[in-house]
Amino acid sequence: MARHWQTPLGRPIWLPDGNELSTLTDCGRLLLQRFSAGEGGPGLDAAFRALIDAAEAGRPEDVAFAERKVRLFVHAGALL
């Protein structure tokens, strides 16, 4: 069971609307909102997998990897 959801990101991810993602939980909630809106794809899948792995392990390198995947998803324009 994932128990490290409150782990902070190395650097916050700022969204185009001015909101900030600062923990794995913040990222997960945002991705779930996008998924429920029907906006899927390989970028979303990769970000989800990385977040779950990071929340399960809690290792800094896993958190950094998840942060990069979410950042790529956001910056790819999926949220605009």
ChimeraX commands (.cxc) that place a marker at each C-alpha (Angstrom):
marker #1 position 0.00,0.00,0.00 radius 0.5
marker #1 position 1.27,3.46,-0.90 radius 0.5
marker #1 position 2.03,5.42,2.22 radius 0.5
marker #1 position 4.28,8.24,1.05 radius 0.5
marker #1 position 1.69,10.39,-0.74 radius 0.5
marker #1 position 2.53,13.47,1.36 radius 0.5
marker #1 position 6.15,13.44,0.15 radius 0.5
marker #1 position 7.06,16.87,-1.22 radius 0.5
marker #1 position 8.40,17.34,-4.73 radius 0.5
marker #1 position 11.93,18.65,-5.16 radius 0.5
marker #1 position 10.52,21.70,-6.97 radius 0.5
marker #1 position 6.86,22.70,-7.13 radius 0.5
marker #1 position 5.11,22.40,-10.48 radius 0.5
marker #1 position 3.26,25.56,-11.43 radius 0.5
marker #1 position 0.19,25.13,-13.59 radius 0.5
marker #1 position -0.89,27.61,-16.26 radius 0.5
marker #1 position -3.79,28.70,-14.04 radius 0.5
marker #1 position -1.37,29.68,-11.24 radius 0.5
marker #1 position -2.01,26.67,-9.02 radius 0.5
marker #1 position 0.94,24.84,-7.51 radius 0.5
marker #1 position 1.60,21.12,-7.16 radius 0.5
marker #1 position 3.97,20.54,-4.23 radius 0.5
marker #1 position 3.39,16.92,-3.13 radius 0.5
marker #1 position 2.74,13.54,-4.70 radius 0.5
marker #1 position -0.85,13.92,-3.46 radius 0.5
marker #1 position -1.29,17.20,-5.33 radius 0.5
marker #1 position -0.04,15.56,-8.53 radius 0.5
marker #1 position -2.25,12.50,-8.08 radius 0.5
marker #1 position -5.37,14.58,-7.53 radius 0.5
marker #1 position -4.70,16.65,-10.62 radius 0.5
marker #1 position -4.09,13.59,-12.79 radius 0.5
marker #1 position -7.23,11.91,-11.46 radius 0.5
marker #1 position -9.24,15.00,-12.38 radius 0.5
marker #1 position -7.82,14.95,-15.90 radius 0.5
marker #1 position -8.41,11.19,-16.21 radius 0.5
marker #1 position -12.02,11.51,-15.08 radius 0.5
marker #1 position -12.48,14.18,-17.73 radius 0.5
marker #1 position -11.45,11.63,-20.38 radius 0.5
marker #1 position -8.05,13.13,-21.18 radius 0.5
marker #1 position -5.86,10.03,-21.19 radius 0.5
marker #1 position -2.90,8.94,-23.20 radius 0.5
marker #1 position 0.60,7.59,-22.69 radius 0.5
marker #1 position 1.86,10.71,-20.90 radius 0.5
marker #1 position -0.88,10.44,-18.31 radius 0.5
marker #1 position -0.31,6.71,-17.89 radius 0.5
marker #1 position 3.43,7.22,-17.37 radius 0.5
marker #1 position 2.84,9.96,-14.82 radius 0.5
marker #1 position 0.34,7.82,-12.87 radius 0.5
marker #1 position 2.68,4.83,-12.79 radius 0.5
marker #1 position 5.60,6.96,-11.63 radius 0.5
marker #1 position 3.47,8.58,-8.89 radius 0.5
marker #1 position 2.25,5.25,-7.58 radius 0.5
marker #1 position 5.78,3.82,-7.55 radius 0.5
marker #1 position 7.09,6.90,-5.72 radius 0.5
marker #1 position 4.27,6.79,-3.17 radius 0.5
marker #1 position 4.93,3.12,-2.50 radius 0.5
marker #1 position 8.71,3.35,-2.18 radius 0.5
marker #1 position 9.19,6.88,-0.89 radius 0.5
marker #1 position 12.75,7.01,-2.27 radius 0.5
marker #1 position 13.99,10.45,-3.35 radius 0.5
marker #1 position 14.98,9.18,-6.80 radius 0.5
marker #1 position 11.47,7.79,-7.37 radius 0.5
marker #1 position 9.89,11.07,-6.26 radius 0.5
marker #1 position 12.20,12.98,-8.63 radius 0.5
marker #1 position 11.28,10.65,-11.50 radius 0.5
marker #1 position 7.56,11.07,-10.79 radius 0.5
marker #1 position 8.01,14.83,-10.64 radius 0.5
marker #1 position 9.66,14.79,-14.08 radius 0.5
marker #1 position 6.85,12.67,-15.55 radius 0.5
marker #1 position 4.13,14.97,-14.17 radius 0.5
marker #1 position 6.07,18.05,-15.27 radius 0.5
marker #1 position 6.35,16.59,-18.81 radius 0.5
marker #1 position 2.63,15.88,-18.85 radius 0.5
marker #1 position 1.78,19.40,-17.72 radius 0.5
marker #1 position 4.23,21.10,-20.07 radius 0.5
marker #1 position 3.13,19.01,-23.04 radius 0.5
marker #1 position 0.03,21.17,-23.03 radius 0.5
marker #1 position -2.32,18.45,-21.80 radius 0.5
marker #1 position -3.78,20.83,-19.24 radius 0.5
marker #1 position -4.32,23.84,-21.48 radius 0.5
marker link #1:1,2 radius 0.2
marker link #1:2,3 radius 0.2
marker link #1:3,4 radius 0.2
marker link #1:4,5 radius 0.2
marker link #1:5,6 radius 0.2
marker link #1:6,7 radius 0.2
marker link #1:7,8 radius 0.2
marker link #1:8,9 radius 0.2
marker link #1:9,10 radius 0.2
marker link #1:10,11 radius 0.2
marker link #1:11,12 radius 0.2
marker link #1:12,13 radius 0.2
marker link #1:13,14 radius 0.2
marker link #1:14,15 radius 0.2
marker link #1:15,16 radius 0.2
marker link #1:16,17 radius 0.2
marker link #1:17,18 radius 0.2
marker link #1:18,19 radius 0.2
marker link #1:19,20 radius 0.2
marker link #1:20,21 radius 0.2
marker link #1:21,22 radius 0.2
marker link #1:22,23 radius 0.2
marker link #1:23,24 radius 0.2
marker link #1:24,25 radius 0.2
marker link #1:25,26 radius 0.2
marker link #1:26,27 radius 0.2
marker link #1:27,28 radius 0.2
marker link #1:28,29 radius 0.2
marker link #1:29,30 radius 0.2
marker link #1:30,31 radius 0.2
marker link #1:31,32 radius 0.2
marker link #1:32,33 radius 0.2
marker link #1:33,34 radius 0.2
marker link #1:34,35 radius 0.2
marker link #1:35,36 radius 0.2
marker link #1:36,37 radius 0.2
marker link #1:37,38 radius 0.2
marker link #1:38,39 radius 0.2
marker link #1:39,40 radius 0.2
marker link #1:40,41 radius 0.2
marker link #1:41,42 radius 0.2
marker link #1:42,43 radius 0.2
marker link #1:43,44 radius 0.2
marker link #1:44,45 radius 0.2
marker link #1:45,46 radius 0.2
marker link #1:46,47 radius 0.2
marker link #1:47,48 radius 0.2
marker link #1:48,49 radius 0.2
marker link #1:49,50 radius 0.2
marker link #1:50,51 radius 0.2
marker link #1:51,52 radius 0.2
marker link #1:52,53 radius 0.2
marker link #1:53,54 radius 0.2
marker link #1:54,55 radius 0.2
marker link #1:55,56 radius 0.2
marker link #1:56,57 radius 0.2
marker link #1:57,58 radius 0.2
marker link #1:58,59 radius 0.2
marker link #1:59,60 radius 0.2
marker link #1:60,61 radius 0.2
marker link #1:61,62 radius 0.2
marker link #1:62,63 radius 0.2
marker link #1:63,64 radius 0.2
marker link #1:64,65 radius 0.2
marker link #1:65,66 radius 0.2
marker link #1:66,67 radius 0.2
marker link #1:67,68 radius 0.2
marker link #1:68,69 radius 0.2
marker link #1:69,70 radius 0.2
marker link #1:70,71 radius 0.2
marker link #1:71,72 radius 0.2
marker link #1:72,73 radius 0.2
marker link #1:73,74 radius 0.2
marker link #1:74,75 radius 0.2
marker link #1:75,76 radius 0.2
marker link #1:76,77 radius 0.2
marker link #1:77,78 radius 0.2
marker link #1:78,79 radius 0.2
marker link #1:79,80 radius 0.2
view
